[in-house]
Amino acid sequence: QVDTHIHAAACMNQKHLLRFIKHTYQTEPDRIVAEKKGKKMTLKQVFESLHMDPYDLTVDSLDVHAGRQTFHRFDKFNSKYNPVGASELRDLYLKTENYIGGEYFARMVKEVARELEESKYQYTEPRLSIYGRSPDEWLNLAKWFIKHKVYSPNMRWIIQVPRIYDIFRSKNILPSFGKMLENIFLPLFEATINPKDHRELHLFLKYVTGFDSVDDESKHSGHMFSDKSLNPDLWTSEKNPPYSYYLYYMYVNIMLLNNLRRERGMCTFLFRPHCGEAGSITHLVSAFLTADNISHGLLLKKSPVLQYLYYLAQIPIAMSPLSNNSLFLEYSKNPLREFLHKGLRVSLSTDDPMQFHYTKEALMEEYAIAAQVWKLSTCDLCEIARNSVLQSGLSDKEKQKFLGVNYCKEGPEGNDIRKTNVAQIRMAFRYETLCNELSFLSDAMRTEEISTLSK
């Protein structure tokens, strides 16, 4: 299986984080790890300033798990990224840029990677953040990745761009939305055109497979994106652009970047935004037009027309029922089972193991609970796992290894049952049903054209 939607800052479970905090305090209490108001602080002093003893910490007191109090409260959920409610510990343990160069975070990610490598057949696609505050963010992230050797054969990286332009604009960090886009994409164009002068970034991009757009979708936006909307360079107000505006300009830049990289024989990127978790149904329309696949897609439940379009186009959807259960939708009401049975291309993912899962193997926990609650068959689970490999950023060679050499072909011809364990009759049913639906549409269009001509 591939965990197609997971955030790097929460890729470890809470027990792992607690164990790591205690280990660092035990082995290097006198190490200088932070600087506050010009004063350098050791790890011991950081904990003393927070009036806590790591040896007294428990999984409960760490307070990173999302519970009943986070349901429909995304603001409260975001605070769960702060262990013991202390932003200092988040900066120290869960960030790539800090006084120690993100070393602790890198070590934890590598520990997670080691466990994946031992399990052999589990892969994951963690998200790392690029905010667009400054053009140096890419170089800093690439240096962190290379310096700490964060590479793992079982991990493929996705860059998430939080939709928080309004925060940066209100603090006068950015003059316009156009500058934010420039900070995100210009370094990539430069590294593509002249890789010799941007070696670190060029190397890092070999392990990046896509882009994600993230934030609370339930935030209301009064602006409707249209051809009358301001250009990004002219968007200087402190209001955040709407979801569709973000998606369109990310899509356009990724498309141009991919064309350039393809010409030079370099790897290209997918666009895989968070979409349909909450907020307006129009988000799903924007993603349908721009995205390669989406994460969540819960709101498709409320729109049969969009659901049908996503089915016809076979747009992959990474769903996270345990995450939704704590934030927006009770587990029993999650549409994953319904989507799977209808033939939408869904996969299971964890989102944030630190907040939502209890066991060491978060993805297996996700599969096990889904199988028990919805009474999924072995064939169902294997189809979900096959979908996860198809929609992932794994290379063509790796997909051939896991799915068979003909995996690109449609229907039973593209299914190697020895590798996928998905029954040929299931694949034949999926293919025939989709072909029938497409032929219905084709016939309807032809009938409409004939009636128009006869008039």
TIVEXPA-906844 format. One record per residue (C-alpha): residue number from 1; x, y, z. Coordinates in steps of 0.02 Angstrom, whole numbers. Example, Ala and Ser with C-alpha at 12.3 -4.5 7.8 and 13.67 -1.06 7.14 Angstrom:
REM residues 2
(1 (615 -225 390))
(2 (684 -53 357))
//
This chain:
REM residues 455
(1 (0 0 0))
(2 (50 181 -25))
(3 (-3 312 102))
(4 (-54 440 -29))
(5 (-94 582 91))
(6 (12 613 247))
(7 (94 768 320))
(8 (278 751 366))
(9 (258 855 526))
(10 (136 724 593))
(11 (201 565 509))
(12 (252 486 676))
(13 (127 427 806))
(14 (115 515 975))
(15 (209 377 1067))
(16 (353 391 944))
(17 (362 580 971))
(18 (357 560 1160))
(19 (494 428 1156))
(20 (603 540 1045))
(21 (580 693 1158))
(22 (630 592 1312))
(23 (779 515 1220))
(24 (850 684 1166))
(25 (828 754 1341))
(26 (915 603 1416))
(27 (1063 600 1295))
(28 (1095 785 1257))
(29 (1019 899 1391))
(30 (1164 1023 1380))
(31 (1159 1044 1192))
(32 (1119 1221 1133))
(33 (959 1202 1033))
(34 (878 1375 1029))
(35 (907 1562 1041))
(36 (784 1677 1127))
(37 (807 1867 1133))
(38 (992 1847 1093))
(39 (1018 1717 1230))
(40 (1069 1540 1182))
(41 (973 1402 1270))
(42 (1013 1219 1303))
(43 (881 1085 1288))
(44 (869 1077 1477))
(45 (841 1266 1488))
(46 (705 1258 1354))
(47 (607 1134 1460))
(48 (641 1233 1619))
(49 (573 1391 1536))
(50 (414 1293 1498))
(51 (406 1231 1679))
(52 (405 1048 1632))
(53 (507 891 1656))
(54 (510 775 1503))
(55 (516 624 1620))
(56 (343 672 1684))
(57 (270 682 1508))
(58 (143 552 1456))
(59 (51 519 1294))
(60 (-101 609 1367))
(61 (-5 761 1431))
(62 (80 779 1262))
(63 (-95 827 1201))
(64 (-65 807 1014))
(65 (-213 691 983))
(66 (-370 762 902))
(67 (-527 721 1000))
(68 (-708 774 1019))
(69 (-657 956 1049))
(70 (-583 973 872))
(71 (-742 920 780))
(72 (-787 1063 660))
(73 (-651 1168 745))
(74 (-502 1176 626))
(75 (-423 1314 732))
(76 (-417 1197 882))
(77 (-350 1057 773))
(78 (-203 1164 714))
(79 (-152 1194 895))
(80 (-131 1004 913))
(81 (31 1021 814))
(82 (106 1101 971))
(83 (163 965 1093))
(84 (101 1007 1270))
(85 (28 1165 1190))
(86 (204 1238 1174))
(87 (250 1313 1005))
(88 (433 1307 1061))
(89 (429 1117 1056))
(90 (346 1119 885))
(91 (484 1234 819))
(92 (618 1123 895))
(93 (553 951 849))
(94 (437 971 699))
(95 (517 1107 590))
(96 (651 1102 455))
(97 (713 1278 494))
(98 (772 1313 671))
(99 (931 1340 773))
(100 (989 1160 747))
(101 (944 1157 562))
(102 (794 1042 582))
(103 (903 897 643))
(104 (777 825 767))
(105 (638 826 637))
(106 (752 741 510))
(107 (799 606 635))
(108 (617 568 673))
(109 (570 560 489))
(110 (716 441 459))
(111 (656 330 601))
(112 (484 321 520))
(113 (568 282 352))
(114 (669 141 431))
(115 (510 59 493))
(116 (435 71 318))
(117 (589 -6 240))
(118 (578 -152 362))
(119 (396 -183 315))
(120 (448 -189 128))
(121 (276 -162 51))
(122 (224 3 129))
(123 (265 168 47))
(124 (219 344 97))
(125 (209 518 18))
(126 (242 647 155))
(127 (204 833 128))
(128 (336 966 165))
(129 (286 1149 170))
(130 (340 1292 57))
(131 (252 1452 110))
(132 (308 1577 -23))
(133 (372 1703 105))
(134 (543 1713 21))
(135 (633 1633 -127))
(136 (763 1557 -8))
(137 (639 1431 64))
(138 (674 1306 -75))
(139 (863 1311 -52))
(140 (846 1293 137))
(141 (730 1144 118))
(142 (845 1062 -10))
(143 (996 1088 104))
(144 (901 1011 251))
(145 (854 860 144))
(146 (1033 833 82))
(147 (1127 873 242))
(148 (1025 752 349))
(149 (1009 621 210))
(150 (821 609 230))
(151 (806 505 70))
(152 (717 337 85))
(153 (670 215 -55))
(154 (499 199 30))
(155 (460 386 29))
(156 (411 506 -109))
(157 (396 690 -64))
(158 (256 812 -102))
(159 (267 1000 -75))
(160 (116 1077 10))
(161 (79 1263 -9))
(162 (-33 1330 132))
(163 (-162 1457 73))
(164 (-111 1590 200))
(165 (-66 1739 90))
(166 (-180 1850 197))
(167 (-72 1819 353))
(168 (90 1865 262))
(169 (10 2018 181))
(170 (-60 2083 347))
(171 (116 2071 422))
(172 (190 2160 269))
(173 (299 2010 226))
(174 (228 2007 48))
(175 (174 2155 -63))
(176 (57 2052 -173))
(177 (-5 1877 -213))
(178 (104 1882 -369))
(179 (259 1894 -261))
(180 (205 1740 -164))
(181 (186 1642 -328))
(182 (356 1706 -385))
(183 (439 1647 -223))
(184 (360 1475 -244))
(185 (393 1444 -429))
(186 (537 1555 -491))
(187 (672 1454 -400))
(188 (603 1296 -484))
(189 (612 1372 -658))
(190 (790 1431 -622))
(191 (843 1259 -560))
(192 (764 1179 -714))
(193 (847 1298 -839))
(194 (1016 1301 -753))
(195 (1037 1148 -639))
(196 (1226 1170 -624))
(197 (1204 1333 -528))
(198 (1067 1259 -417))
(199 (1136 1087 -378))
(200 (1054 1060 -208))
(201 (881 1107 -271))
(202 (903 1008 -433))
(203 (948 853 -331))
(204 (805 877 -208))
(205 (677 895 -349))
(206 (720 719 -409))
(207 (630 653 -254))
(208 (481 772 -263))
(209 (331 700 -357))
(210 (197 833 -338))
(211 (116 986 -261))
(212 (-26 1004 -137))
(213 (-131 1154 -86))
(214 (-183 1151 97))
(215 (-282 1249 227))
(216 (-453 1256 309))
(217 (-577 1243 165))
(218 (-722 1300 274))
(219 (-655 1480 273))
(220 (-777 1585 174))
(221 (-717 1688 27))
(222 (-827 1827 -41))
(223 (-735 1841 -207))
(224 (-787 1736 -357))
(225 (-642 1697 -474))
(226 (-678 1748 -654))
(227 (-594 1831 -805))
(228 (-626 1998 -717))
(229 (-521 1947 -566))
(230 (-363 2045 -534))
(231 (-196 1978 -594))
(232 (-88 1907 -452))
(233 (31 2057 -457))
(234 (-118 2174 -433))
(235 (-191 2072 -289))
(236 (-122 2182 -151))
(237 (-268 2181 -29))
(238 (-258 2091 139))
(239 (-402 1977 88))
(240 (-357 1799 45))
(241 (-391 1750 -137))
(242 (-527 1617 -159))
(243 (-489 1432 -171))
(244 (-515 1429 -361))
(245 (-390 1574 -382))
(246 (-256 1479 -287))
(247 (-288 1319 -384))
(248 (-288 1401 -555))
(249 (-123 1493 -531))
(250 (-39 1341 -453))
(251 (-101 1232 -596))
(252 (-40 1353 -731))
(253 (134 1368 -654))
(254 (151 1179 -628))
(255 (95 1147 -808))
(256 (224 1269 -879))
(257 (359 1198 -765))
(258 (316 1020 -819))
(259 (326 1066 -1004))
(260 (498 1142 -975))
(261 (561 994 -874))
(262 (491 868 -999))
(263 (589 952 -1140))
(264 (748 932 -1036))
(265 (715 751 -989))
(266 (684 791 -805))
(267 (550 722 -689))
(268 (381 810 -689))
(269 (257 849 -550))
(270 (76 804 -513))
(271 (-49 926 -438))
(272 (-138 843 -291))
(273 (-233 972 -186))
(274 (-339 948 -30))
(275 (-516 967 -93))
(276 (-694 934 -39))
(277 (-657 912 147))
(278 (-771 1057 194))
(279 (-827 1226 125))
(280 (-905 1259 -44))
(281 (-948 1126 -172))
(282 (-868 1237 -306))
(283 (-697 1184 -240))
(284 (-729 1014 -319))
(285 (-768 1097 -486))
(286 (-602 1191 -481))
(287 (-507 1032 -438))
(288 (-597 933 -574))
(289 (-529 1056 -703))
(290 (-352 1070 -634))
(291 (-300 925 -521))
(292 (-221 756 -560))
(293 (-299 685 -402))
(294 (-371 753 -239))
(295 (-367 719 -52))
(296 (-531 698 46))
(297 (-673 728 -80))
(298 (-809 709 54))
(299 (-922 841 -23))
(300 (-944 734 -180))
(301 (-1072 646 -71))
(302 (-1184 801 -86))
(303 (-1168 820 -274))
(304 (-1217 669 -382))
(305 (-1171 764 -541))
(306 (-993 800 -485))
(307 (-978 625 -415))
(308 (-1025 558 -588))
(309 (-897 671 -672))
(310 (-759 614 -554))
(311 (-810 435 -592))
(312 (-808 459 -782))
(313 (-638 545 -777))
(314 (-576 416 -649))
(315 (-494 555 -547))
(316 (-408 470 -398))
(317 (-465 519 -223))
(318 (-359 491 -66))
(319 (-481 471 78))
(320 (-443 477 265))
(321 (-596 418 365))
(322 (-509 423 536))
(323 (-452 603 506))
(324 (-626 654 448))
(325 (-702 568 600))
(326 (-609 690 716))
(327 (-636 845 610))
(328 (-785 850 493))
(329 (-882 687 473))
(330 (-923 538 584))
(331 (-844 375 526))
(332 (-1011 288 494))
(333 (-1065 429 377))
(334 (-903 428 275))
(335 (-941 397 89))
(336 (-784 294 53))
(337 (-877 127 45))
(338 (-1011 201 -67))
(339 (-880 279 -183))
(340 (-783 115 -192))
(341 (-936 12 -237))
(342 (-987 138 -371))
(343 (-816 126 -452))
(344 (-734 291 -406))
(345 (-545 271 -391))
(346 (-520 287 -202))
(347 (-373 247 -90))
(348 (-350 249 99))
(349 (-228 369 181))
(350 (-183 424 358))
(351 (-171 615 345))
(352 (-92 643 518))
(353 (-44 486 617))
(354 (14 594 764))
(355 (-162 663 785))
(356 (-276 522 731))
(357 (-194 352 755))
(358 (-141 247 903))
(359 (-34 107 832))
(360 (140 99 758))
(361 (73 55 585))
(362 (-51 195 551))
(363 (-95 141 373))
(364 (-130 -38 427))
(365 (-240 35 565))
(366 (-336 132 432))
(367 (-361 -24 324))
(368 (-407 -134 473))
(369 (-540 -15 541))
(370 (-616 12 368))
(371 (-623 -177 340))
(372 (-708 -206 508))
(373 (-833 -62 504))
(374 (-887 -82 322))
(375 (-859 -270 310))
(376 (-745 -248 159))
(377 (-691 -406 69))
(378 (-511 -453 30))
(379 (-545 -403 -150))
(380 (-606 -230 -93))
(381 (-449 -201 12))
(382 (-335 -259 -129))
(383 (-424 -144 -252))
(384 (-398 4 -133))
(385 (-214 -43 -116))
(386 (-197 -57 -306))
(387 (-278 114 -325))
(388 (-153 187 -200))
(389 (-6 127 -306))
(390 (-86 192 -467))
(391 (-117 367 -398))
(392 (51 380 -310))
(393 (208 465 -373))
(394 (305 301 -383))
(395 (405 279 -543))
(396 (343 177 -692))
(397 (470 41 -651))
(398 (409 28 -470))
(399 (227 21 -525))
(400 (270 -120 -646))
(401 (353 -213 -502))
(402 (198 -200 -391))
(403 (56 -206 -519))
(404 (129 -298 -670))
(405 (207 -240 -833))
(406 (39 -203 -916))
(407 (-31 -96 -774))
(408 (-62 51 -894))
(409 (-187 -49 -997))
(410 (-370 -34 -950))
(411 (-482 -172 -883))
(412 (-430 -350 -842))
(413 (-289 -340 -971))
(414 (-199 -216 -857))
(415 (-220 -323 -701))
(416 (-92 -453 -648))
(417 (-187 -551 -515))
(418 (-24 -631 -454))
(419 (35 -459 -399))
(420 (-124 -362 -356))
(421 (-236 -502 -290))
(422 (-385 -411 -370))
(423 (-502 -534 -457))
(424 (-511 -521 -647))
(425 (-701 -523 -639))
(426 (-695 -365 -530))
(427 (-582 -277 -656))
(428 (-691 -333 -802))
(429 (-847 -268 -713))
(430 (-765 -99 -678))
(431 (-707 -81 -859))
(432 (-873 -134 -939))
(433 (-975 -20 -825))
(434 (-865 131 -864))
(435 (-870 95 -1052))
(436 (-1061 80 -1045))
(437 (-1077 248 -956))
(438 (-962 332 -1082))
(439 (-1059 257 -1228))
(440 (-1224 319 -1152))
(441 (-1153 495 -1152))
(442 (-1085 476 -1327))
(443 (-1255 416 -1392))
(444 (-1344 558 -1302))
(445 (-1227 687 -1381))
(446 (-1255 610 -1554))
(447 (-1444 612 -1532))
(448 (-1437 794 -1479))
(449 (-1331 841 -1631))
(450 (-1452 752 -1750))
(451 (-1605 838 -1674))
(452 (-1516 1007 -1686))
(453 (-1474 978 -1871))
(454 (-1653 922 -1911))
(455 (-1720 1084 -1835))
//
